[in-house]
Amino acid sequence: MAIGGEFTQRLLRDAGLGPGMRVLDVGCGAGDVALLAADLVDHNGEVIGVDHHVGALEAARGRAREQKLENVRFTQADLNDLPDDLGSFDAIVGRRVLMYQADTVKAVERLLPKLRSGGLVVFHEHDTTMVPISGQPMPLHHTVQKWMKATIEREGADINMGFNLHAVLTQSGLSVEQVRAEAIVQTPTQQYPVAAIIRAMLPRIVEHGVANADEIDIEALDDRLDAERLNTNATYVGDMMFGVWARKPEGHSAA
């Protein structure tokens, strides 16, 4: 399962996604969340993923074909300008997408005409307000976290989106039912694929001048991180995942 997938899966299930529902995944990327939703809505439901990146959509379609899923499809679109022919949905979901919106409240409001009265909105976002933190000094772990944080900040992301979720959805006219958070914990025996994330982000990290390839030393990064946790015998919390679900009130008229 993809990074953060178990948290997302529990969030979608607990929010109420189930058989027969029609779901819109905004900013779907390579389809991680859409594929989780497709499993929950079963063959009687439908999931549509939208994204503006052609390459990511092709990857998502390929994964759906490999898994022989016929209840999910992907289309190119901007979440701020969704096509009229998409129809209406029982739920709108997304992961790590609100944090990149210039006006988050407006972005949610633009989605609501596609959501049926009483429908669900479910988002999984991250927040760096309380992290990183550890019981012992862990300079490499903190440096790696700074690379990620600085990169997304320079891309315009709201790094405190998790704590802002309730306010954003409430201001959008939704009724928030639950906000939850879960720490990403690493110990000497419990690894998290940080090096894989850095590898995926490497071109962006270098492009934004956050760090260069030599200091990152990606091929040895996993071993260096593992060694630091082992040598300090420490527990490290590098990230916090937030999840929220809210409902569109009956009779709500979106802006």
NUPAVO-767163 format. One record per residue (C-alpha): residue number from 1; residue in one letter; x, y, z. Coordinates in nm, 4 decimals. Layout:
<node k="NUM" r="a" X="X" Y="Y" Z="Z"/>
...
***
This chain:
<node k="1" r="m" X="0.0000" Y="0.0000" Z="0.0000"/>
<node k="2" r="a" X="0.1232" Y="0.3518" Z="-0.0786"/>
<node k="3" r="i" X="0.2751" Y="0.5791" Z="0.1872"/>
<node k="4" r="g" X="-0.0018" Y="0.6923" Z="0.4235"/>
<node k="5" r="g" X="-0.2420" Y="0.4483" Z="0.2604"/>
<node k="6" r="e" X="-0.3601" Y="0.2743" Z="0.5769"/>
<node k="7" r="f" X="-0.4530" Y="0.6061" Z="0.7372"/>
<node k="8" r="t" X="-0.6384" Y="0.7142" Z="0.4221"/>
<node k="9" r="q" X="-0.8188" Y="0.3805" Z="0.3949"/>
<node k="10" r="r" X="-0.9409" Y="0.3979" Z="0.7553"/>
<node k="11" r="l" X="-1.0418" Y="0.7615" Z="0.7081"/>
<node k="12" r="l" X="-1.2526" Y="0.6855" Z="0.4000"/>
<node k="13" r="r" X="-1.4165" Y="0.3834" Z="0.5594"/>
<node k="14" r="d" X="-1.4938" Y="0.5581" Z="0.8897"/>
<node k="15" r="a" X="-1.6299" Y="0.8632" Z="0.7053"/>
<node k="16" r="g" X="-1.8889" Y="0.6378" Z="0.5464"/>
<node k="17" r="l" X="-1.7710" Y="0.5509" Z="0.1945"/>
<node k="18" r="g" X="-1.9402" Y="0.2300" Z="0.0970"/>
<node k="19" r="p" X="-2.0981" Y="0.0171" Z="-0.1763"/>
<node k="20" r="g" X="-2.2901" Y="0.1928" Z="-0.4499"/>
<node k="21" r="m" X="-2.1524" Y="0.5424" Z="-0.3891"/>
<node k="22" r="r" X="-2.0294" Y="0.7743" Z="-0.6629"/>
<node k="23" r="v" X="-1.7000" Y="0.9376" Z="-0.5561"/>
<node k="24" r="l" X="-1.4858" Y="1.2178" Z="-0.6984"/>
<node k="25" r="d" X="-1.1127" Y="1.2115" Z="-0.6148"/>
<node k="26" r="v" X="-0.9670" Y="1.5589" Z="-0.6744"/>
<node k="27" r="g" X="-0.5944" Y="1.5957" Z="-0.7439"/>
<node k="28" r="c" X="-0.5835" Y="1.2181" Z="-0.7824"/>
<node k="29" r="g" X="-0.2239" Y="1.1956" Z="-0.9071"/>
<node k="30" r="a" X="-0.1275" Y="0.8358" Z="-0.9777"/>
<node k="31" r="g" X="-0.4553" Y="0.7109" Z="-0.8314"/>
<node k="32" r="d" X="-0.3665" Y="0.6000" Z="-0.4772"/>
<node k="33" r="v" X="-0.6815" Y="0.7377" Z="-0.3128"/>
<node k="34" r="a" X="-0.9089" Y="0.6609" Z="-0.6087"/>
<node k="35" r="l" X="-0.8085" Y="0.2948" Z="-0.5995"/>
<node k="36" r="l" X="-0.8769" Y="0.2756" Z="-0.2251"/>
<node k="37" r="a" X="-1.2176" Y="0.4351" Z="-0.2808"/>
<node k="38" r="a" X="-1.2937" Y="0.1999" Z="-0.5713"/>
<node k="39" r="d" X="-1.2492" Y="-0.0968" Z="-0.3392"/>
<node k="40" r="l" X="-1.4877" Y="0.0544" Z="-0.0835"/>
<node k="41" r="v" X="-1.7675" Y="0.1464" Z="-0.3274"/>
<node k="42" r="d" X="-1.7528" Y="-0.1989" Z="-0.4876"/>
<node k="43" r="h" X="-1.8737" Y="-0.2840" Z="-0.8386"/>
<node k="44" r="n" X="-2.2052" Y="-0.1026" Z="-0.7893"/>
<node k="45" r="g" X="-2.0278" Y="0.2275" Z="-0.7235"/>
<node k="46" r="e" X="-1.8049" Y="0.4520" Z="-0.9333"/>
<node k="47" r="v" X="-1.4936" Y="0.6582" Z="-0.8693"/>
<node k="48" r="i" X="-1.3693" Y="0.9367" Z="-1.0966"/>
<node k="49" r="g" X="-1.0224" Y="1.0780" Z="-1.0422"/>
<node k="50" r="v" X="-0.9299" Y="1.4200" Z="-1.1799"/>
<node k="51" r="d" X="-0.5874" Y="1.5774" Z="-1.2121"/>
<node k="52" r="h" X="-0.4158" Y="1.8165" Z="-1.4536"/>
<node k="53" r="h" X="-0.0958" Y="1.6093" Z="-1.4865"/>
<node k="54" r="v" X="-0.1188" Y="1.3854" Z="-1.7946"/>
<node k="55" r="g" X="0.1655" Y="1.1575" Z="-1.6850"/>
<node k="56" r="a" X="0.0108" Y="1.0918" Z="-1.3451"/>
<node k="57" r="l" X="-0.3235" Y="1.0099" Z="-1.5049"/>
<node k="58" r="e" X="-0.1616" Y="0.7593" Z="-1.7402"/>
<node k="59" r="a" X="0.0019" Y="0.5912" Z="-1.4427"/>
<node k="60" r="a" X="-0.3343" Y="0.5805" Z="-1.2622"/>
<node k="61" r="r" X="-0.5076" Y="0.4245" Z="-1.5631"/>
<node k="62" r="g" X="-0.2337" Y="0.1635" Z="-1.5895"/>
<node k="63" r="r" X="-0.2719" Y="0.0677" Z="-1.2247"/>
<node k="64" r="a" X="-0.6502" Y="0.0376" Z="-1.2625"/>
<node k="65" r="r" X="-0.6022" Y="-0.1926" Z="-1.5635"/>
<node k="66" r="e" X="-0.3519" Y="-0.4073" Z="-1.3726"/>
<node k="67" r="q" X="-0.6001" Y="-0.4462" Z="-1.0876"/>
<node k="68" r="k" X="-0.8851" Y="-0.5124" Z="-1.3357"/>
<node k="69" r="l" X="-1.0959" Y="-0.2377" Z="-1.1822"/>
<node k="70" r="e" X="-1.3910" Y="-0.1379" Z="-1.3975"/>
<node k="71" r="n" X="-1.5516" Y="0.1024" Z="-1.1500"/>
<node k="72" r="v" X="-1.2832" Y="0.3732" Z="-1.1653"/>
<node k="73" r="r" X="-1.1806" Y="0.6138" Z="-1.4404"/>
<node k="74" r="f" X="-0.9509" Y="0.9117" Z="-1.4670"/>
<node k="75" r="t" X="-0.9887" Y="1.2396" Z="-1.6529"/>
<node k="76" r="q" X="-0.7789" Y="1.5511" Z="-1.6997"/>
<node k="77" r="a" X="-0.9264" Y="1.8535" Z="-1.5238"/>
<node k="78" r="d" X="-0.8432" Y="2.1284" Z="-1.2764"/>
<node k="79" r="l" X="-1.0252" Y="2.0984" Z="-0.9449"/>
<node k="80" r="n" X="-1.0990" Y="2.4732" Z="-0.9628"/>
<node k="81" r="d" X="-1.2709" Y="2.4325" Z="-1.3011"/>
<node k="82" r="l" X="-1.4420" Y="2.0943" Z="-1.3133"/>
<node k="83" r="p" X="-1.6269" Y="1.9945" Z="-1.6331"/>
<node k="84" r="d" X="-2.0060" Y="2.0109" Z="-1.6221"/>
<node k="85" r="d" X="-2.0418" Y="1.6597" Z="-1.7630"/>
<node k="86" r="l" X="-1.8880" Y="1.4930" Z="-1.4568"/>
<node k="87" r="g" X="-2.2304" Y="1.4824" Z="-1.2940"/>
<node k="88" r="s" X="-2.2955" Y="1.4776" Z="-0.9211"/>
<node k="89" r="f" X="-2.1334" Y="1.2738" Z="-0.6443"/>
<node k="90" r="d" X="-2.2100" Y="1.1207" Z="-0.3065"/>
<node k="91" r="a" X="-1.8596" Y="1.2026" Z="-0.1827"/>
<node k="92" r="i" X="-1.5599" Y="1.4178" Z="-0.2782"/>
<node k="93" r="v" X="-1.2200" Y="1.3073" Z="-0.1482"/>
<node k="94" r="g" X="-0.8581" Y="1.4130" Z="-0.1769"/>
<node k="95" r="r" X="-0.5128" Y="1.3713" Z="-0.0235"/>
<node k="96" r="r" X="-0.2420" Y="1.6378" Z="0.0073"/>
<node k="97" r="v" X="-0.4311" Y="1.8632" Z="-0.2335"/>
<node k="98" r="l" X="-0.5859" Y="2.1416" Z="-0.0244"/>
<node k="99" r="m" X="-0.2439" Y="2.2435" Z="0.1043"/>
<node k="100" r="y" X="-0.1484" Y="2.3507" Z="-0.2491"/>
<node k="101" r="q" X="-0.4523" Y="2.5731" Z="-0.3132"/>
<node k="102" r="a" X="-0.3970" Y="2.9498" Z="-0.3130"/>
<node k="103" r="d" X="-0.7433" Y="3.0090" Z="-0.1632"/>
<node k="104" r="t" X="-0.8437" Y="2.6910" Z="0.0151"/>
<node k="105" r="v" X="-1.1956" Y="2.7995" Z="0.1100"/>
<node k="106" r="k" X="-1.2734" Y="2.9031" Z="-0.2486"/>
<node k="107" r="a" X="-1.1298" Y="2.5751" Z="-0.3761"/>
<node k="108" r="v" X="-1.3678" Y="2.3752" Z="-0.1546"/>
<node k="109" r="e" X="-1.6622" Y="2.5980" Z="-0.2427"/>
<node k="110" r="r" X="-1.6013" Y="2.5363" Z="-0.6140"/>
<node k="111" r="l" X="-1.6325" Y="2.1620" Z="-0.5519"/>
<node k="112" r="l" X="-1.9643" Y="2.1763" Z="-0.3709"/>
<node k="113" r="p" X="-2.1939" Y="2.2133" Z="-0.6748"/>
<node k="114" r="k" X="-2.0769" Y="1.8627" Z="-0.7719"/>
<node k="115" r="l" X="-2.1736" Y="1.7219" Z="-0.4318"/>
<node k="116" r="r" X="-2.5240" Y="1.5988" Z="-0.3631"/>
<node k="117" r="s" X="-2.7153" Y="1.7403" Z="-0.0683"/>
<node k="118" r="g" X="-2.6056" Y="1.5505" Z="0.2423"/>
<node k="119" r="g" X="-2.2909" Y="1.4280" Z="0.0636"/>
<node k="120" r="l" X="-1.9490" Y="1.3741" Z="0.2207"/>
<node k="121" r="v" X="-1.6233" Y="1.5648" Z="0.1822"/>
<node k="122" r="v" X="-1.3136" Y="1.3749" Z="0.3037"/>
<node k="123" r="f" X="-0.9569" Y="1.5087" Z="0.3006"/>
<node k="124" r="h" X="-0.6236" Y="1.3738" Z="0.4200"/>
<node k="125" r="e" X="-0.3614" Y="1.6458" Z="0.4758"/>
<node k="126" r="h" X="-0.0315" Y="1.6859" Z="0.6596"/>
<node k="127" r="d" X="0.0899" Y="1.9395" Z="0.9154"/>
<node k="128" r="t" X="0.4360" Y="2.0318" Z="1.0440"/>
<node k="129" r="t" X="0.3236" Y="2.2464" Z="1.3389"/>
<node k="130" r="m" X="0.4364" Y="2.0022" Z="1.6098"/>
<node k="131" r="v" X="0.7121" Y="1.8144" Z="1.4274"/>
<node k="132" r="p" X="0.9832" Y="1.7044" Z="1.3934"/>
<node k="133" r="i" X="1.0456" Y="1.5941" Z="1.7493"/>
<node k="134" r="s" X="1.2601" Y="1.3292" Z="1.9186"/>
<node k="135" r="g" X="1.3803" Y="1.2346" Z="2.2643"/>
<node k="136" r="q" X="1.7439" Y="1.2458" Z="2.1546"/>
<node k="137" r="p" X="1.9296" Y="1.4726" Z="1.9092"/>
<node k="138" r="m" X="1.8830" Y="1.3306" Z="1.5571"/>
<node k="139" r="p" X="2.0449" Y="1.5844" Z="1.3247"/>
<node k="140" r="l" X="2.0177" Y="1.3843" Z="1.0008"/>
<node k="141" r="h" X="1.6477" Y="1.3128" Z="1.0517"/>
<node k="142" r="h" X="1.5833" Y="1.6802" Z="1.1240"/>
<node k="143" r="t" X="1.7840" Y="1.7844" Z="0.8180"/>
<node k="144" r="v" X="1.5877" Y="1.5507" Z="0.5924"/>
<node k="145" r="q" X="1.2614" Y="1.6853" Z="0.7322"/>
<node k="146" r="k" X="1.3830" Y="2.0412" Z="0.6646"/>
<node k="147" r="w" X="1.4524" Y="1.9468" Z="0.2994"/>
<node k="148" r="m" X="1.0941" Y="1.8309" Z="0.2552"/>
<node k="149" r="k" X="0.9406" Y="2.1203" Z="0.4450"/>
<node k="150" r="a" X="1.1427" Y="2.3883" Z="0.2660"/>
<node k="151" r="t" X="1.0639" Y="2.2385" Z="-0.0751"/>
<node k="152" r="i" X="0.6871" Y="2.2340" Z="-0.0340"/>
<node k="153" r="e" X="0.6957" Y="2.5793" Z="0.1267"/>
<node k="154" r="r" X="0.8751" Y="2.7153" Z="-0.1808"/>
<node k="155" r="e" X="0.6089" Y="2.5481" Z="-0.3952"/>
<node k="156" r="g" X="0.3471" Y="2.7530" Z="-0.2116"/>
<node k="157" r="a" X="0.2045" Y="2.4831" Z="0.0144"/>
<node k="158" r="d" X="0.0339" Y="2.5522" Z="0.3464"/>
<node k="159" r="i" X="0.2483" Y="2.3426" Z="0.5814"/>
<node k="160" r="n" X="-0.0079" Y="2.3834" Z="0.8610"/>
<node k="161" r="m" X="-0.3038" Y="2.2585" Z="0.6593"/>
<node k="162" r="g" X="-0.3937" Y="1.9902" Z="0.9121"/>
<node k="163" r="f" X="-0.4739" Y="2.2395" Z="1.1864"/>
<node k="164" r="n" X="-0.6598" Y="2.4572" Z="0.9350"/>
<node k="165" r="l" X="-0.8918" Y="2.1825" Z="0.8077"/>
<node k="166" r="h" X="-1.1831" Y="2.2434" Z="1.0438"/>
<node k="167" r="a" X="-1.1855" Y="2.6177" Z="0.9787"/>
<node k="168" r="v" X="-1.1560" Y="2.5800" Z="0.6017"/>
<node k="169" r="l" X="-1.4398" Y="2.3294" Z="0.5672"/>
<node k="170" r="t" X="-1.6627" Y="2.5190" Z="0.8090"/>
<node k="171" r="q" X="-1.6075" Y="2.8468" Z="0.6248"/>
<node k="172" r="s" X="-1.6949" Y="2.6635" Z="0.3022"/>
<node k="173" r="g" X="-2.0404" Y="2.5911" Z="0.4405"/>
<node k="174" r="l" X="-1.9848" Y="2.2271" Z="0.5383"/>
<node k="175" r="s" X="-2.0725" Y="2.0612" Z="0.8671"/>
<node k="176" r="v" X="-1.7543" Y="1.9010" Z="1.0048"/>
<node k="177" r="e" X="-1.8185" Y="1.5658" Z="1.1705"/>
<node k="178" r="q" X="-1.4672" Y="1.4626" Z="1.2734"/>
<node k="179" r="v" X="-1.1035" Y="1.5711" Z="1.2597"/>
<node k="180" r="r" X="-0.8366" Y="1.3184" Z="1.3528"/>
<node k="181" r="a" X="-0.4588" Y="1.3087" Z="1.3540"/>
<node k="182" r="e" X="-0.1951" Y="1.0375" Z="1.3592"/>
<node k="183" r="a" X="0.1800" Y="1.0687" Z="1.4067"/>
<node k="184" r="i" X="0.4310" Y="0.9034" Z="1.1779"/>
<node k="185" r="v" X="0.6648" Y="0.7332" Z="1.4246"/>
<node k="186" r="q" X="1.0087" Y="0.5870" Z="1.3603"/>
<node k="187" r="t" X="1.2140" Y="0.3776" Z="1.6028"/>
<node k="188" r="p" X="1.5329" Y="0.1689" Z="1.5682"/>
<node k="189" r="t" X="1.3104" Y="-0.1220" Z="1.4605"/>
<node k="190" r="q" X="1.0232" Y="0.0670" Z="1.2969"/>
<node k="191" r="q" X="1.1186" Y="0.2281" Z="0.9678"/>
<node k="192" r="y" X="0.9274" Y="0.4779" Z="0.7544"/>
<node k="193" r="p" X="1.0225" Y="0.5135" Z="0.3851"/>
<node k="194" r="v" X="1.1654" Y="0.8659" Z="0.4191"/>
<node k="195" r="a" X="1.4455" Y="0.7960" Z="0.1716"/>
<node k="196" r="a" X="1.1895" Y="0.6848" Z="-0.0878"/>
<node k="197" r="i" X="1.0032" Y="1.0131" Z="-0.0404"/>
<node k="198" r="i" X="1.3261" Y="1.2099" Z="-0.0786"/>
<node k="199" r="r" X="1.4121" Y="1.0117" Z="-0.3913"/>
<node k="200" r="a" X="1.0754" Y="1.1021" Z="-0.5430"/>
<node k="201" r="m" X="1.1178" Y="1.4665" Z="-0.4398"/>
<node k="202" r="l" X="1.4851" Y="1.4923" Z="-0.5402"/>
<node k="203" r="p" X="1.4351" Y="1.6899" Z="-0.8653"/>
<node k="204" r="r" X="1.2115" Y="1.9373" Z="-0.6826"/>
<node k="205" r="i" X="1.4524" Y="1.9706" Z="-0.3884"/>
<node k="206" r="v" X="1.7394" Y="2.0516" Z="-0.6232"/>
<node k="207" r="e" X="1.5274" Y="2.2756" Z="-0.8468"/>
<node k="208" r="h" X="1.4238" Y="2.4939" Z="-0.5523"/>
<node k="209" r="g" X="1.7799" Y="2.5191" Z="-0.4221"/>
<node k="210" r="v" X="1.7023" Y="2.3461" Z="-0.0931"/>
<node k="211" r="a" X="1.9900" Y="2.0952" Z="-0.1158"/>
<node k="212" r="n" X="2.2142" Y="1.9422" Z="-0.3806"/>
<node k="213" r="a" X="2.2448" Y="1.5799" Z="-0.4831"/>
<node k="214" r="d" X="2.5866" Y="1.5352" Z="-0.3185"/>
<node k="215" r="e" X="2.4731" Y="1.6388" Z="0.0287"/>
<node k="216" r="i" X="2.1560" Y="1.4316" Z="-0.0010"/>
<node k="217" r="d" X="2.3537" Y="1.1231" Z="-0.1138"/>
<node k="218" r="i" X="2.0325" Y="0.9410" Z="-0.1924"/>
<node k="219" r="e" X="2.1849" Y="0.5941" Z="-0.2411"/>
<node k="220" r="a" X="2.3168" Y="0.5888" Z="0.1155"/>
<node k="221" r="l" X="2.0367" Y="0.7883" Z="0.2806"/>
<node k="222" r="d" X="1.8331" Y="0.4914" Z="0.4066"/>
<node k="223" r="d" X="2.1362" Y="0.3342" Z="0.5744"/>
<node k="224" r="r" X="2.2414" Y="0.6662" Z="0.7293"/>
<node k="225" r="l" X="1.8945" Y="0.7252" Z="0.8740"/>
<node k="226" r="d" X="1.8707" Y="0.3704" Z="1.0082"/>
<node k="227" r="a" X="2.2137" Y="0.4039" Z="1.1687"/>
<node k="228" r="e" X="2.1211" Y="0.7295" Z="1.3413"/>
<node k="229" r="r" X="1.8094" Y="0.5788" Z="1.5002"/>
<node k="230" r="l" X="2.0005" Y="0.2656" Z="1.6024"/>
<node k="231" r="n" X="2.2957" Y="0.4551" Z="1.7496"/>
<node k="232" r="t" X="2.0734" Y="0.6874" Z="1.9529"/>
<node k="233" r="n" X="1.8178" Y="0.4155" Z="2.0364"/>
<node k="234" r="a" X="1.5635" Y="0.6928" Z="1.9861"/>
<node k="235" r="t" X="1.2059" Y="0.7386" Z="1.8707"/>
<node k="236" r="y" X="1.1453" Y="1.0084" Z="1.6112"/>
<node k="237" r="v" X="0.8214" Y="1.1740" Z="1.4971"/>
<node k="238" r="g" X="0.8745" Y="1.3411" Z="1.1617"/>
<node k="239" r="d" X="0.5240" Y="1.4140" Z="1.0382"/>
<node k="240" r="m" X="0.1599" Y="1.4355" Z="1.1403"/>
<node k="241" r="m" X="-0.1262" Y="1.3197" Z="0.9212"/>
<node k="242" r="f" X="-0.4651" Y="1.4865" Z="0.9626"/>
<node k="243" r="g" X="-0.7955" Y="1.3560" Z="0.8344"/>
<node k="244" r="v" X="-1.1321" Y="1.5254" Z="0.8235"/>
<node k="245" r="w" X="-1.4789" Y="1.4453" Z="0.7046"/>
<node k="246" r="a" X="-1.7666" Y="1.6842" Z="0.6707"/>
<node k="247" r="r" X="-2.1133" Y="1.6824" Z="0.5233"/>
<node k="248" r="k" X="-2.2951" Y="1.9151" Z="0.2879"/>
<node k="249" r="p" X="-2.6078" Y="2.0278" Z="0.4734"/>
<node k="250" r="e" X="-2.9437" Y="1.9435" Z="0.3241"/>
<node k="251" r="g" X="-3.0574" Y="2.2300" Z="0.1049"/>
<node k="252" r="h" X="-2.7104" Y="2.3889" Z="0.1003"/>
<node k="253" r="s" X="-2.6564" Y="2.6155" Z="-0.1999"/>
<node k="254" r="a" X="-2.2885" Y="2.6423" Z="-0.2920"/>
<node k="255" r="a" X="-2.1232" Y="2.9688" Z="-0.3973"/>
***
